[in-house]
Amino acid sequence: MREIVLDTETTGLDPFQGHRLIEIGCVELLNRIPSGEVFHRYLNPERDVPAEAFAIHGLSGEFLKDKPLFPEIADELLDFLGEAPLVIHNAAFDLGFINAELDRAGKQALGRDRIVDTLLLASALWLAWYLGQIPFVHGWITAKVLALIAYIVLGMVALRRGRTKSVRAAAFAAALAAAAYIVAVALTRDATPWS
């Protein structure tokens, strides 16, 4: 089974207020194991990068000015994604930006039906644990899963605050999202690889 873990960086929070995609990173998973195939591009947003956004990802307008425009890489991105499910943390944000760029480039939007949102998975797992819906016998697994989710969320917050360079941040965030997804799938199938 082929899946793509995906993360983006942007000039702001809303593509409908003129903010643009400035970086996209994808990691291919085959049977939930990274294959070594990646897609990574910086993009020229054709606009300034606000100080608030720069403080998060460290990507400046000066750095991005000689990078390709999204339409120049759109076909290559779509070829890499293929028809694979897309594993994304906070998918509404990333997908909103990608689809806005695809629309500007005259391409078809990516369907929400192929998205696995690790933020929703983490939220559902936490809520199920909080409400006591995960059986006590799996309590030790739950504790480890919740610790991993907390680590992932804290790691992504640190990454988004510019604590590391953007290329490494995108790869690390993608790897963490993949880890959350793998753990969530294993937990829902009553797998116990953590014993």
C-alpha positions in Angstrom: 0.0 0.0 0.0 1.4 3.4 -1.0 0.8 6.5 1.0 2.3 10.0 1.0 3.0 12.0 4.2 2.9 15.7 3.4 3.6 19.0 5.1 3.7 22.6 3.9 5.0 26.1 4.9 3.1 29.2 3.9 3.3 33.0 4.0 0.3 33.1 6.4 -2.9 31.4 7.6 -5.4 31.9 4.8 -5.0 31.3 1.1 -8.1 33.4 0.4 -6.4 36.5 1.9 -3.6 36.3 -0.5 -1.3 34.0 1.4 0.7 31.5 -0.6 2.5 28.2 -0.4 6.3 28.5 0.0 7.4 25.0 0.7 6.1 21.5 0.3 7.6 18.3 1.5 6.4 14.7 0.8 7.6 11.4 2.0 6.5 8.2 0.3 5.4 5.2 2.5 5.2 1.7 1.2 3.2 -0.6 3.6 3.7 2.2 6.2 7.5 2.2 5.9 9.4 5.2 4.4 10.6 4.1 0.9 13.3 6.7 0.6 11.4 8.6 -2.1 10.7 12.2 -1.3 9.4 15.3 -3.0 10.6 18.7 -1.7 10.4 22.1 -3.2 10.7 25.7 -2.1 8.4 28.1 -4.0 8.4 31.7 -4.9 5.2 33.1 -3.4 5.2 36.3 -5.6 4.6 38.3 -2.5 6.4 39.3 0.7 6.8 36.9 3.7 5.4 38.6 6.8 7.6 38.8 9.8 5.2 36.6 11.8 5.5 33.8 9.2 9.3 34.2 8.9 9.5 33.8 12.7 7.8 30.4 12.4 9.7 28.8 9.4 12.7 31.1 8.8 12.0 31.4 5.0 12.5 34.9 3.7 11.3 36.5 0.5 14.9 37.1 -0.4 15.6 33.3 -0.2 12.5 32.4 -2.1 12.7 35.0 -4.9 14.7 32.7 -7.3 12.6 29.6 -6.5 10.1 28.2 -9.0 6.4 29.3 -9.1 3.9 26.7 -8.1 2.5 26.2 -11.7 6.1 25.2 -12.7 6.1 22.2 -10.2 2.4 21.4 -10.2 2.6 18.5 -12.6 5.6 17.0 -10.9 3.9 17.2 -7.5 0.7 15.6 -8.9 2.7 12.8 -10.5 4.5 12.2 -7.2 1.2 12.1 -5.2 -0.5 9.9 -7.8 -3.7 8.5 -6.3 -2.2 7.6 -3.0 -3.9 8.5 0.3 -2.3 11.7 1.8 -1.3 11.6 5.5 -1.3 15.2 6.8 -1.3 16.7 10.3 -4.0 19.4 10.4 -5.0 18.5 6.8 -7.6 21.3 6.4 -4.7 23.9 6.5 -2.3 22.2 4.1 -5.0 21.0 1.7 -6.6 24.4 1.6 -3.3 26.0 0.5 -2.4 23.2 -2.0 -5.9 23.3 -3.5 -5.8 27.1 -3.8 -2.5 26.8 -5.6 -3.8 24.1 -7.9 -6.8 26.2 -8.7 -4.5 29.2 -9.6 -2.5 26.8 -11.9 -5.7 25.5 -13.6 -5.4 22.0 -12.1 -8.0 19.9 -10.4 -8.2 20.1 -6.6 -7.1 17.1 -4.4 -10.2 15.3 -2.9 -10.7 15.3 0.8 -11.7 11.6 0.5 -8.1 10.6 0.2 -6.9 12.5 3.3 -5.8 10.8 6.6 -5.6 13.7 9.1 -3.3 12.8 12.0 -4.6 15.7 14.0 -8.1 14.2 13.9 -6.7 10.7 14.7 -4.8 12.1 17.7 -7.9 14.0 18.9 -10.1 10.9 18.5 -7.6 8.7 20.4 -7.3 11.3 23.2 -11.1 11.7 23.5 -11.6 7.9 23.5 -9.0 7.5 26.2 -10.5 10.4 28.2 -14.0 8.9 28.0 -12.8 5.5 29.0 -13.6 4.0 25.6 -10.2 2.3 25.2 -10.3 -0.8 27.3 -8.3 -0.9 30.5 -6.3 -3.9 29.3 -4.8 -1.6 26.7 -4.2 1.2 29.2 -0.4 0.8 29.0 -0.5 1.0 25.2 -2.8 4.0 25.4 -0.3 5.8 27.8 2.5 5.2 25.3 0.4 6.3 22.4 -0.7 9.5 24.2 2.9 10.2 25.1 4.0 9.8 21.5 1.2 12.1 20.4 2.2 14.7 22.9 5.8 14.4 21.7 4.7 14.8 18.1 2.6 17.9 18.9 5.3 19.5 21.0 7.9 18.6 18.3 5.8 20.2 15.6 5.2 23.3 17.6 9.0 23.6 18.2 9.6 23.1 14.5 7.0 25.7 13.5 8.7 28.2 15.8 11.8 28.0 13.7 13.9 26.0 16.1 15.5 24.1 13.2 16.0 24.7 9.5 13.0 24.4 7.3 14.1 21.4 5.1 14.8 19.4 8.2 11.6 20.7 9.8 9.5 19.5 6.9 11.1 16.1 6.9 10.9 15.8 10.6 7.3 16.9 10.7 6.4 14.4 7.9 8.2 11.6 9.8 6.4 12.5 13.0 3.0 12.6 11.2 3.8 9.1 9.8 4.7 7.8 13.2 1.4 9.1 14.6 -0.5 7.4 11.7 1.3 4.1 12.1 0.7 4.0 15.9 -3.0 5.0 15.4 -3.5 2.2 12.8 -1.7 -0.3 15.0 -3.8 0.7 18.0 -7.1 0.4 16.2 -6.1 -3.1 15.0 -5.3 -4.2 18.6 -1.7 -4.7 17.7 0.7 -4.6 20.6 4.2 -4.1 19.3 5.2 -2.1 22.4 5.3 -4.9 24.9 
